[in-house]
């Protein structure tokens, strides 16, 4: 699904890359759960550290998209010594009503379009459960007060956070809160002519942004 994008970013950064599918996604095992809890993104952050430990990775620069970008933020907050930089595409730090509306609309459209079939090319038989857990969690009452804003001040690495101007899943406030709460160098950018996946919808602009930002970071010199 990501094509050669990770390879390009790895080469720009001058770093090796480890790509992994979270459990329940891609080629990983099926979910071990039937329902998610309010802490599930925190659980995924702990799992990421276990993945790093398994590969003897002491610290890393993390690139994440959407839920993956939120997991990256939580990981950097809970394990600051293990994270040397964050590249965040469409991250979420708190619940927005507009985002819930976008999730609901996606759920309803999926009843009529080929979204599930399309996702099935990448996630196989896990797709229906994956899609259900995604929309049920973001639309649930137990998740309505979810936020990671109180822990953002624990992050100690440089951050690049960007999203498309037309991203229905998050407003500009998702970027502004990172700039306000994270006490390090934080660059935030809205990318024109893009929605929730700028790396695909505006690849040229996204690659230029990543290249220019990475040039400012010591590990890429």
Secondary structure, 3 states (H helix, E strand, C coil): CCCCHHHHHHHHHCCCCCCCCCCCCCCCCCCCCCCCCCCHHHHHHHHHHHHHHHCCCCCEEEEEECHHHHHHHHHHHHCHHHEEEEEEECCCCECCHHHHHHHHHHHHHCCCCCHHHHHHHHHHHHHHHHHHHHHHHHHCCCCCCCECHHHHHHCCCEEEEEEECCCCCCCCHHHHHHHHHCCCCEEEEEECCCCCCHHHHCHHHHHHHHHHHHCCCHHHC
